[in-house]
Amino acid sequence: MDIIRMDERHLEAAYELTQRLKWPHRREDWRQALALGEGVAAVDNGKLLGTTLFWRWGDYATLGLVIVADEARGKGLGKQLMQTAIAELAGHQLRLHATEMGKGLYEKLGFVATGCVVQHQSRELTPGERIAPLASQRLRLARHEELEELSALESRAHGLRRPELIASLYDSAERFLVLEERGEVAGFAALRRFGHGFAIGPIVCRDLPQAQVLVSELLSGLEGEFVRIDTDSESGLGDWLTTLGMVQVDAPVTMYKGATWQPQGIRAFGLMSQAMA
């Protein structure tokens, strides 16, 4: 068994691993995740048996897509992959979202639970009451020249500095909306293809009413579509999503190894993904 750097040669086999687990990731989702980050792979005689991806976002890093094939479980492979990734990320504060199966391993590796993320989705979004912008607010598409400003705004929410991600969203998202409040940029959110249909995230703004305005606009026109949003359980957004027919289907645990981040006047109401956070 070799633990090696993951690259594009492994993407098809990685996609097949998630298919066997019934995870929703498309080939395109894997490709984007690896393009924005790095990964390690467990390979035995050319066969991919496990993966762990990680993303360096300034002082912080996130880890995800920690997978071990059924036939390789119980041999400590997940621990080896994680230890290799953690060693690569020396000097970073680390964050991940743990399944119930993985939580015990991460605790042994020094991660501490700090809360949880709730995954809300609708297989066929139903028409529902939406929240319109206030008179002081305006919604518009993001502009290329403000991407650095949007990245800095997002960093205030969770400490992750990710201009590459923001640029990728600008290029690939179905819609990338900015919310202005009295002429000033107050937040943003992106609608993108992911998994079985669409995902909304990141969602970054000051408060819940602003988040509802952004999400309402992005949900418009998606009736009948599969839509998913991952949000912190304490944000309050999940309760509102339930009233729209987007039910909670999962609640992975948020875990840190190192310092956590205190939001600086801005909050992340929606994740890019559970892996990339």
C-alpha positions in Angstrom: 0.0 0.0 0.0 1.4 3.4 -1.0 0.3 6.8 0.2 1.0 9.2 -2.7 0.0 12.6 -4.0 -3.4 12.6 -5.7 -3.6 14.0 -9.2 -6.0 13.9 -12.2 -5.1 10.3 -13.0 -7.1 9.3 -9.8 -10.2 11.3 -10.5 -12.2 8.6 -12.2 -11.5 6.1 -9.5 -12.3 8.6 -6.8 -15.6 9.4 -8.5 -16.4 5.6 -8.4 -15.6 5.5 -4.7 -18.2 8.2 -4.0 -20.7 6.5 -6.3 -20.4 3.3 -4.2 -21.0 5.3 -1.1 -24.0 7.0 -2.8 -22.4 10.4 -2.3 -23.7 12.9 -4.8 -20.4 14.2 -6.2 -20.1 14.4 -10.0 -16.9 14.1 -11.9 -17.0 17.9 -12.3 -17.3 18.3 -8.5 -14.2 16.1 -7.9 -12.3 18.0 -10.6 -13.1 21.4 -9.1 -12.2 20.2 -5.6 -8.8 18.9 -6.6 -8.1 22.0 -8.8 -8.6 24.3 -5.8 -6.7 22.0 -3.3 -4.5 19.1 -2.9 -4.9 15.4 -2.1 -3.3 12.2 -0.9 -4.3 8.8 -2.2 -3.9 5.2 -1.0 -3.0 3.0 -3.9 -2.4 -0.8 -3.9 -1.1 -2.3 -7.1 -2.5 0.6 -9.1 -6.0 0.4 -7.4 -7.3 3.5 -5.6 -8.4 2.5 -2.1 -8.7 5.8 -0.3 -8.5 9.6 -0.5 -8.2 12.7 1.6 -8.3 16.2 0.1 -7.3 19.4 1.7 -7.3 23.1 0.9 -5.0 25.8 2.2 -6.9 29.0 2.8 -4.4 31.4 4.3 -3.7 30.6 8.0 -6.5 28.0 8.0 -7.0 24.8 6.0 -9.9 22.5 5.6 -10.0 18.8 5.0 -12.6 16.6 3.4 -13.5 13.7 1.0 -11.9 11.3 3.5 -12.8 8.0 1.9 -11.7 4.4 2.4 -13.0 1.7 0.1 -15.1 -1.1 1.8 -12.5 -3.8 1.1 -9.7 -1.7 2.8 -11.5 -0.7 6.0 -10.4 -1.8 9.5 -6.7 -1.6 8.5 -5.9 2.0 9.8 -5.9 3.4 6.2 -8.0 6.4 7.1 -5.7 7.3 9.9 -2.6 7.0 7.6 -4.3 9.3 5.0 -5.2 11.9 7.7 -1.8 11.8 9.3 -0.2 12.4 5.9 -2.5 15.3 5.2 -2.0 16.9 8.7 1.7 16.7 8.3 1.4 18.5 5.0 -0.6 21.2 6.7 1.9 21.9 9.6 1.4 25.5 10.8 -2.2 25.8 9.7 -5.3 25.9 11.9 -7.4 22.9 10.7 -11.2 22.5 10.2 -13.3 19.6 9.0 -16.8 18.2 9.1 -17.1 14.7 10.5 -19.5 11.9 9.9 -20.5 9.9 12.9 -18.2 7.1 11.6 -15.2 9.4 11.3 -15.6 11.5 14.5 -13.8 9.1 16.8 -10.7 9.0 14.5 -10.5 12.7 14.3 -10.8 13.1 18.1 -7.8 10.8 18.4 -5.9 13.0 16.0 -6.5 16.1 18.1 -9.7 17.6 16.6 -12.3 19.1 18.9 -16.0 19.3 18.2 -17.3 22.9 18.2 -20.8 22.5 16.7 -22.5 21.0 13.6 -23.6 21.8 10.1 -27.1 20.9 8.9 -27.7 19.8 5.4 -31.0 20.9 4.0 -32.3 19.9 0.6 -35.4 19.4 -1.6 -35.5 16.8 -4.3 -38.1 18.9 -6.1 -38.3 22.5 -4.9 -41.8 23.6 -4.4 -43.1 27.2 -5.0 -43.0 29.1 -1.7 -43.1 32.6 -0.2 -39.9 34.4 -1.0 -38.4 37.4 0.8 -37.9 40.5 -1.3 -35.1 43.1 -0.8 -35.8 46.1 1.4 -36.0 49.6 -0.2 -32.4 50.1 1.1 -31.1 47.0 -0.6 -30.2 46.0 -4.1 -29.3 42.7 -5.6 -27.0 42.5 -8.6 -24.5 40.2 -10.3 -20.9 40.1 -9.0 -18.3 42.0 -10.9 -14.8 40.8 -11.8 -13.2 43.9 -10.4 -14.6 43.3 -6.9 -13.6 39.7 -6.4 -10.8 40.6 -4.0 -13.2 42.7 -2.0 -15.6 39.8 -1.8 -12.8 37.4 -0.7 -11.8 39.8 2.1 -15.4 40.1 3.2 -15.8 36.3 3.4 -12.5 36.0 5.3 -14.1 38.1 8.1 -16.8 35.5 8.5 -14.6 32.4 9.1 -10.9 33.3 8.7 -10.5 31.4 5.4 -8.7 33.5 2.8 -9.8 32.0 -0.5 -9.5 34.3 -3.6 -9.0 31.3 -5.8 -12.4 29.9 -4.8 -14.1 33.3 -5.3 -12.6 33.6 -8.8 -13.6 30.0 -9.6 -17.2 30.8 -8.5 -17.2 33.9 -10.7 -16.3 31.8 -13.7 -18.4 28.7 -13.0 -21.5 29.6 -10.9 -24.9 29.7 -12.5 -25.5 33.0 -10.6 -23.2 34.9 -8.3 -25.2 37.6 -6.5 -24.0 40.6 -4.5 -26.3 42.3 -1.9 -25.8 46.0 -1.5 -27.1 47.8 1.5 -27.4 51.6 1.0 -25.0 51.4 -1.8 -22.3 49.4 0.0 -21.5 45.7 -0.5 -23.1 43.8 2.4 -22.9 40.2 1.3 -23.0 37.7 -1.5 -24.1 34.2 -2.4 -23.6 31.8 -5.3 -25.8 29.2 -7.1 -23.9 26.4 -8.7 -24.3 23.0 -10.2 -23.4 20.3 -7.6 -24.3 16.6 -7.1 -27.9 15.8 -8.0 -28.8 19.3 -9.1 -28.0 22.7 -7.6 -26.3 24.0 -4.4 -26.4 27.5 -2.9 -23.2 28.5 -1.1 -21.2 30.2 0.1 -23.7 32.6 1.6 -21.9 35.5 3.3 -23.6 38.5 4.9 -24.2 40.3 8.2 -27.5 38.8 9.4 -30.3 36.3 8.8 -32.7 38.7 7.0 -29.9 39.5 4.5 -29.2 35.8 4.0 -32.9 35.1 3.4 -33.0 37.9 0.7 -30.0 36.3 -1.1 -31.3 32.8 -0.9 -34.8 33.8 -1.9 -33.5 35.4 -5.1 -31.3 32.4 -6.0 -34.2 29.9 -5.4 -36.4 31.9 -7.8 -36.8 29.8 -11.0 -35.6 26.5 -9.4 -39.1 25.1 -8.8 -39.1 21.3 -9.5 -35.3 21.2 -9.2 -33.0 19.4 -6.6 -31.5 22.1 -4.3 -29.1 21.8 -1.4 -27.8 24.2 1.2 -25.4 23.4 4.1 -25.6 25.9 7.0 -24.3 26.1 10.5 -26.9 24.8 12.9 -26.8 28.0 15.0 -27.3 30.4 12.1 -31.1 30.2 12.1 -31.2 29.7 8.3 -32.1 26.0 8.6 -35.4 26.6 10.4 -36.5 28.9 7.6 -35.3 26.5 4.9 -37.6 23.8 6.5 -40.6 26.1 6.0 -39.7 26.2 2.3 -39.8 22.4 2.0 -36.0 22.0 2.2 -35.8 19.3 4.9 -32.7 18.5 7.0 -31.1 15.2 5.9 -27.7 15.3 7.7 -25.8 17.0 10.5 -22.1 16.5 10.4 -20.0 17.7 13.3 -17.7 20.8 12.9 -14.3 20.0 14.3 -11.1 22.1 14.7 -7.5 21.2 15.4 -6.0 24.5 16.6 -7.7 27.9 17.0 -11.3 28.6 16.0 -12.3 31.9 14.3 -14.6 34.5 15.8 -16.6 36.3 13.1 -15.8 39.9 12.6 -19.2 41.5 11.8 -19.9 39.1 8.9 -21.2 35.5 9.1 -21.1 32.5 6.8 -24.8 31.4 6.5 -24.0 28.8 3.9 -20.9 26.6 3.1 -19.3 26.1 -0.3 -19.4 22.5 0.7 -18.9 20.3 3.7 -15.4 19.4 2.5 -14.1 22.9 1.4 -16.3 24.6 4.1 
